[in-house]
Amino acid sequence: MKLKLESARKIKGITAEKMAEAIGVSKDTYVRLEKNPETFRIDQMIKICVELNMKMDDLDLFYRLKAPEMSMR
């Protein structure tokens, strides 16, 4: 089962402030990004995975993205 980023962070006992520091942004920016994980840059996601000691595959990072519509021509 994949975890949403906020849930994974809380389970690991890591504060939003610590995660923000780890990726080099303010706490407010981090919280905004955490609510919209598809907006993280890849280097930020790598740092987050290191902090969480998890693989990107373990996180439900793109739960807000929809698959593109495909036409059957």
C-alpha positions in Angstrom: 0.0 0.0 0.0 1.3 3.4 -0.9 1.3 6.2 1.6 0.5 9.8 1.0 3.5 12.0 1.7 2.1 13.7 4.8 1.1 10.3 6.3 4.6 8.9 5.7 6.3 11.9 7.2 4.1 11.8 10.4 4.6 8.0 10.8 8.4 8.5 10.6 8.0 11.3 13.3 9.5 14.0 11.0 8.1 17.5 11.3 7.2 19.7 8.3 9.9 22.1 9.5 12.6 19.4 9.4 11.5 18.3 5.9 11.4 21.9 4.7 15.0 22.4 5.9 16.1 19.1 4.3 14.9 20.3 0.9 15.9 23.9 1.3 12.5 25.6 1.4 10.4 27.4 4.0 7.9 25.5 6.1 5.0 27.2 4.4 6.4 26.3 1.0 6.9 22.7 2.0 3.4 22.4 3.4 2.0 23.8 0.1 4.1 21.3 -1.9 3.1 18.4 0.3 -0.5 19.1 -0.5 0.3 19.1 -4.2 3.2 16.6 -4.5 3.2 16.6 -8.3 4.8 20.1 -8.0 7.9 18.8 -6.2 11.1 18.9 -8.3 12.8 15.5 -8.7 15.8 16.6 -6.6 13.5 17.6 -3.8 11.7 14.2 -4.0 15.0 12.4 -3.8 15.9 14.3 -0.6 12.5 13.6 0.9 12.9 9.9 0.2 16.3 9.9 1.9 14.9 11.7 4.9 12.0 9.2 5.1 14.3 6.2 4.3 11.7 5.2 1.7 11.6 4.6 -2.1 9.5 6.8 -4.3 7.6 3.7 -5.2 6.4 3.5 -1.5 4.8 6.9 -1.7 1.6 7.9 -3.5 3.1 11.0 -4.9 0.9 11.6 -7.9 -2.5 10.8 -6.5 -4.0 14.1 -7.8 -2.9 13.5 -11.4 -5.4 12.2 -13.8 -4.5 10.0 -16.7 -4.8 11.8 -20.1 -7.8 11.2 -22.1 -7.2 8.9 -25.1 -9.2 8.9 -28.2 -9.8 5.6 -30.1 -9.3 6.7 -33.7 
